Structures are given as structure tokens and as C-alpha cells.
């Protein structure tokens, strides 16, 4: 079962890498906006994420796209997307690839 969950979590991460903040040319996973991805015993995915700013005008659109992408993963029965601003996002949370893409080196 753990191996199956590991595969589904990796599949979810790949789907999260297809979601972009429209103002930033880097996906939300590599931006460091995703804090955790878990799957419970009922095959429900739980994603804890944030946004680059609390007043993000496209917050609803991003959360809806995350929900749709996560829900589309084979073996995921449902998804719960939790939006948090604790801890607040900052540039240090980005992957090395994202920092390179955005010229932060």
C-alpha cells in the first residue's frame, strides 16, 4: 500500500507541476507553494499550499486548477486543497531550477 501511495504522490506532484501562477513562468510546485501532499486510507489526496501573496487576484483559479489536476490522478478518489499563509511564502522556498529560471542567482 505504501508503494502505491508513493506512486500516487509522485503522480500528484507531476500534475502540480502543470499548474502555473499566470504572472510567473514557473510551476507552483517548483515555486515552493506546495507545503505537503498526502493520501489517506480512503484514497483522498490532501494538498497544503500557499500563494505568493495573500491578495492574489487569481487565487480561486489556481486552487480550482490544483483540485482538477490532483483529482485526475489515477487512484485518487477525491482531493482536498488547503490554502494557508502560515508560514508565509518567500523566495527561499523555490527549487534551484525555479531560482535559475527567474534569475535569482
C-alpha positions as CSV (number, residue, x, y, z in Angstrom):
1,X,0.0,0.0,0.0
2,X,2.8,2.4,0.8
3,X,4.4,1.9,-2.6
4,X,1.1,2.6,-4.2
5,X,0.7,5.8,-2.2
6,X,4.3,6.8,-3.1
7,X,3.4,6.4,-6.8
8,X,0.2,8.4,-6.5
9,X,2.0,11.2,-4.6
10,X,4.7,11.3,-7.3
11,X,1.9,11.4,-9.9
12,X,0.2,14.3,-8.0
13,X,3.4,16.2,-7.9
14,X,3.8,15.8,-11.6
15,X,0.2,17.2,-12.0
16,X,1.1,20.1,-9.7
17,X,4.0,20.9,-11.9
18,X,1.4,21.7,-14.7
19,X,-0.2,24.5,-12.6
20,X,1.3,28.0,-13.1
21,X,0.6,31.3,-11.5
22,X,-0.2,33.3,-14.6
23,X,2.2,36.1,-13.6
24,X,5.2,33.8,-13.0
25,X,6.7,31.4,-15.6
26,X,7.4,28.7,-13.1
27,X,5.0,26.0,-11.8
28,X,3.6,26.2,-8.3
29,X,5.5,23.1,-7.1
30,X,8.9,24.4,-8.0
31,X,8.0,27.9,-6.7
32,X,7.6,26.2,-3.3
33,X,3.9,27.0,-3.0
34,X,3.1,23.4,-2.1
35,X,3.8,22.6,1.5
36,X,2.6,19.0,1.6
37,X,0.9,16.2,-0.3
38,X,-0.6,13.2,1.4
39,X,-3.1,10.5,0.6
40,X,-5.3,8.9,3.3
41,X,-6.6,5.4,3.6
42,X,-9.7,6.3,1.6
43,X,-7.5,7.4,-1.4
44,X,-8.3,11.1,-0.7
45,X,-5.5,13.5,-1.5
46,X,-4.7,16.4,0.8
47,X,-2.6,19.2,-0.5
48,X,-1.5,22.1,1.7
49,X,-0.4,25.1,-0.3
50,X,0.0,28.8,-0.3
51,X,0.2,31.6,-2.8
52,X,3.0,34.2,-3.4
53,X,0.7,36.9,-1.8
54,X,-2.5,36.7,0.3
55,X,-4.3,39.1,-2.1
56,X,-3.5,37.1,-5.2
57,X,-6.3,38.0,-7.7
58,X,-6.2,34.5,-9.3
59,X,-6.2,32.5,-6.1
60,X,-9.6,30.8,-6.8
61,X,-8.5,29.9,-10.3
62,X,-5.2,28.4,-9.1
63,X,-6.9,26.4,-6.3
64,X,-9.5,25.1,-8.8
65,X,-6.8,24.0,-11.2
66,X,-4.9,22.3,-8.4
67,X,-8.1,20.5,-7.4
68,X,-8.8,19.4,-11.0
69,X,-5.3,18.2,-11.6
70,X,-5.0,16.3,-8.4
71,X,-8.4,14.7,-8.8
72,X,-7.4,13.5,-12.2
73,X,-4.6,11.3,-10.9
74,X,-5.4,7.6,-11.2
75,X,-6.2,6.1,-7.8
76,X,-7.2,9.4,-6.2
77,X,-10.9,9.3,-5.2
78,X,-11.2,12.9,-4.1
79,X,-8.9,15.9,-3.3
80,X,-8.9,18.5,-0.5
81,X,-6.9,21.6,-1.2
82,X,-6.0,23.6,2.0
83,X,-4.8,27.1,1.4
84,X,-2.6,28.6,4.2
85,X,-0.4,31.6,4.6
86,X,1.4,30.2,7.6
87,X,4.3,30.1,7.1
88,X,4.2,32.9,4.5
89,X,5.9,32.1,1.2
90,X,9.3,33.6,0.4
91,X,11.8,33.2,-2.4
92,X,13.9,30.8,-0.4
93,X,11.2,28.1,-0.8
94,X,11.8,27.9,-4.6
95,X,13.6,25.0,-6.1
96,X,17.1,25.6,-7.6
97,X,15.5,25.3,-11.1
98,X,12.9,27.9,-10.3
99,X,15.6,30.3,-9.0
100,X,17.6,29.8,-12.2
101,X,14.5,30.3,-14.4
102,X,13.7,33.6,-12.6
103,X,17.3,34.8,-12.4
104,X,17.6,34.8,-8.6
105,X,21.3,33.7,-8.7
